[in-house]
């Protein structure tokens, strides 16, 4: 073999190794992207929420957790929306209550102790019990990440909000077999009006919404909007609103892939027909 050919062969080996490595990286990245997209699609219905108009306060990142997605805002230091699916299980139960944990994906350090002495609870958006019952113990641990928390008054968090979470898991899920839930905070229309109303770094919302959808050929939806200043013993149906109202208050489009004619029907009306809401509207919470 000539010296020139030997040199070319030696030089070609690293190039082949690099090409093979590049191929593995490309294939691995493609598989990861496909799996991430598949996971995201399994936790939302008709697309991830998007903004109707882009502004500095609309910037957020989607954090993927076991059993739920979080639309996280580093500006408001809050989840702007949380999306998850629940389905009927034979023996719904949750494990021991985990401890709250800091989420290192958040830009700002929000520790479990950040709320102490503030007068606000660390309010779960993806609920501990329902996520644990449907998605398991690992998902339950993720619900205790501080990126799943938002400041809630005790009367809201421990009473009215808890009653609504209980109605979703113990009443709506068995009734329909499966539901899609999107939930999150509502802030004042002008960012500057609330910019200093914070628990540590976390902006305090003025209200919270929860949208429950039965995915079907003719989907059903219920939407609730609950302000911070509730007593806690009010009937759940006092807080029924349209999805359009929540979109107007938040600036979000919750189901961007839903065809316009279907969206106008689903999002524009307020109707509890078929939900059996009257059976649970006045029911006290599990801990009352």
C-alpha positions in Angstrom: 0.0 0.0 0.0 1.4 3.4 -1.0 2.1 5.9 1.8 -0.5 8.3 0.3 -3.3 5.7 0.4 -2.3 4.7 3.9 -2.5 8.3 5.0 -6.0 8.8 3.4 -7.3 5.6 5.1 -6.0 6.8 8.5 -7.5 10.2 8.0 -10.8 8.7 6.9 -11.4 6.6 10.0 -12.0 9.6 12.4 -14.3 11.1 9.8 -16.3 7.9 9.6 -16.5 7.7 13.4 -17.6 11.4 13.5 -20.3 10.7 10.8 -21.6 7.6 12.7 -21.7 9.6 16.0 -23.5 12.4 14.3 -26.0 9.9 12.9 -26.6 8.5 16.4 -27.1 12.0 17.8 -29.5 12.9 15.1 -31.5 9.7 15.6 -31.5 10.1 19.4 -32.6 13.8 19.1 -35.4 12.8 16.8 -36.6 10.1 19.1 -36.4 12.4 22.1 -38.4 15.1 20.2 -41.0 12.5 19.2 -41.3 11.2 22.7 -41.6 14.7 24.2 -44.2 15.6 21.6 -46.1 12.4 22.3 -46.0 13.0 26.0 -47.2 16.6 25.5 -50.0 15.5 23.3 -51.2 12.9 25.8 -51.6 15.6 28.5 -53.5 18.2 26.4 -56.6 18.3 24.3 -56.8 20.4 21.1 -53.3 21.8 21.5 -51.2 23.5 24.2 -52.6 26.9 25.3 -51.2 29.8 23.3 -51.4 33.6 23.6 -54.0 35.7 21.7 -51.5 38.6 21.7 -47.8 38.5 22.4 -46.5 40.8 25.2 -43.6 40.9 27.7 -45.8 39.1 30.3 -46.9 36.4 27.9 -43.5 34.7 27.7 -43.5 31.3 29.3 -41.9 27.9 29.1 -43.6 24.5 29.0 -42.4 22.3 31.8 -43.1 18.6 31.4 -43.8 16.5 34.5 -45.1 13.0 35.1 -48.9 13.3 34.6 -49.1 17.1 33.8 -47.7 20.1 31.9 -47.0 23.5 33.4 -46.9 26.7 31.4 -44.3 28.5 33.6 -43.7 32.3 33.7 -40.4 33.6 34.9 -41.9 37.1 34.8 -44.8 36.4 37.2 -42.9 33.5 38.8 -46.1 31.5 38.5 -47.6 28.7 36.5 -49.9 30.5 34.0 -51.7 27.2 33.1 -51.5 23.6 34.1 -52.9 20.8 31.9 -53.6 17.2 32.8 -55.9 14.3 32.0 -57.8 12.2 34.5 -59.5 8.8 33.8 -61.5 6.4 35.9 -59.4 3.9 37.9 -60.6 0.9 39.8 -59.1 1.8 43.2 -58.2 5.5 43.4 -55.8 6.3 46.2 -52.7 8.4 46.9 -49.6 7.6 48.8 -48.0 9.4 51.7 -48.0 13.2 51.2 -44.6 14.2 49.8 -42.7 17.3 50.9 -42.6 20.5 48.9 -39.5 20.8 46.7 -37.8 23.6 44.8 -37.9 23.2 41.0 -34.5 23.9 39.6 -35.9 24.6 36.1 -37.4 27.9 37.4 -35.2 30.9 36.8 -35.8 32.3 40.3 -35.2 30.4 43.6 -38.7 29.6 45.0 -38.2 27.6 48.2 -41.0 25.7 50.1 -40.4 28.2 52.9 -41.0 31.2 50.7 -44.7 31.4 51.7 -44.3 31.3 55.4 -45.8 34.2 57.3 -47.4 35.6 54.1 -51.1 34.7 54.9 -51.2 32.6 51.7 -51.2 28.8 51.2 -49.0 27.0 48.6 -51.9 26.2 46.4 -51.6 23.2 44.1 -52.7 23.6 40.5 -52.2 20.0 39.5 -53.9 18.3 42.5 -52.0 15.9 44.7 -54.8 13.3 45.1 -56.1 13.1 41.6 -52.7 13.0 39.9 -51.5 10.4 42.4 -54.6 8.2 41.9 -54.4 8.3 38.1 -50.7 8.7 37.3 -48.9 7.2 40.3 -46.5 8.1 43.0 -43.8 9.6 40.8 -46.3 12.0 39.3 -47.6 12.8 42.9 -44.1 13.9 43.9 -44.0 16.2 40.9 -47.2 17.9 42.1 -45.2 19.2 45.1 -42.7 21.0 43.0 -42.9 24.8 43.7 -43.5 25.4 40.0 -46.9 23.8 40.5 -47.8 26.3 43.3 -49.5 29.6 43.3 -50.5 31.8 46.4 -54.1 31.1 47.5 -56.0 32.4 50.5 -56.7 29.6 53.0 -60.5 29.8 52.6 -60.0 29.3 48.9 -57.3 26.6 48.9 -58.5 24.5 51.8 -62.2 24.8 51.2 -63.7 25.9 47.9 -60.8 24.9 45.6 -60.5 21.6 47.4 -64.2 20.9 47.0 -63.9 21.6 43.3 -60.9 19.3 42.9 -62.8 16.6 44.8 -65.9 17.0 42.6 -63.7 16.6 39.5 -62.0 13.4 40.6 -64.9 11.8 42.6 -67.9 12.9 40.5 -67.0 14.0 37.0 -64.4 11.4 36.2 -66.5 8.4 37.2 -69.5 10.0 35.4 -67.7 10.4 32.1 -64.8 8.0 32.3 -62.2 10.7 31.4 -61.8 14.5 31.5 -59.2 17.0 30.4 -58.5 19.8 32.9 -56.7 23.1 32.4 -56.3 25.4 35.5 -54.3 28.4 36.5 -54.3 31.9 38.0 -55.8 35.2 36.8 -53.9 38.5 37.3 -55.1 42.1 37.0 -55.3 43.4 33.4 -52.4 45.9 33.9 -49.2 44.2 35.0 -47.9 47.4 36.8 -51.0 47.4 39.0 -49.9 44.2 40.6 -46.2 44.1 40.1 -45.3 44.6 43.8 -48.1 42.3 45.2 -45.9 39.3 45.8 -45.1 36.6 48.2 -41.3 36.8 48.0 -40.8 36.7 44.3 -44.1 35.1 43.4 -46.9 37.4 42.1 -50.2 37.0 43.9 -53.2 36.3 41.6 -56.6 37.9 42.1 -58.5 34.7 41.1 -58.1 31.2 39.7 -59.8 29.3 36.9 -60.5 25.7 36.2 -61.7 24.3 32.8 -63.0 20.7 32.6 -63.7 19.2 29.2 -65.1 15.8 28.3 -63.3 15.0 25.0 -65.8 13.5 22.6 -67.2 14.0 19.1 -69.5 16.6 20.8 -67.4 17.7 23.8 -68.8 19.1 27.0 -67.1 21.8 29.1 -67.5 23.4 32.5 -65.5 26.5 33.5 -65.1 28.0 36.9 -63.6 31.3 38.0 -63.0 31.7 41.8 -61.7 34.9 43.4 -59.3 34.9 46.3 -61.8 36.5 48.7 -64.3 33.6 49.0 -65.7 32.3 52.3 -65.2 28.7 51.1 -68.8 27.4 51.7 -70.4 28.9 48.6 -72.1 26.6 46.1 -69.7 25.6 43.3 -72.2 26.7 40.6 -72.0 30.3 41.8 -68.6 30.4 40.0 -69.6 29.0 36.6 -68.4 31.2 33.7 -67.8 30.7 30.0 -64.4 29.7 28.6 -64.5 32.9 26.6 -64.6 34.9 29.8 -61.5 33.1 31.1 -59.7 33.7 27.8 -60.6 37.4 28.0 -59.3 37.6 31.6 -56.1 35.6 30.9 -55.3 36.4 27.3 -54.9 32.7 26.5 -56.4 30.6 23.8 -56.9 27.2 25.5 -57.8 25.0 22.6 -56.1 26.5 19.6 -56.6 23.4 17.4 -60.4 23.3 17.9 -62.2 24.3 14.7 -63.8 27.7 15.0 -67.5 26.6 14.8 -67.0 24.0 17.5 -65.0 26.5 19.6 -67.7 29.1 19.4 -70.3 26.6 20.8 -68.0 25.0 23.4 -66.4 28.2 24.7 -69.2 30.7 24.5 -71.9 29.1 26.6 -72.4 28.5 30.3 -74.3 25.2 30.8 -74.0 22.5 33.4 -76.6 20.3 31.7 -75.5 16.7 31.8 -72.8 17.2 34.5 -74.8 16.4 37.6 -73.3 19.5 39.2 -76.3 20.0 41.4 -75.4 16.8 43.2 -72.0 18.1 44.4 -72.4 21.9 44.3 -73.2 22.2 48.1 -71.2 19.2 49.3 -68.6 20.0 51.9 -65.0 19.2 51.3 -63.2 16.0 52.3 -61.6 17.8 55.2 -64.5 19.8 56.5 
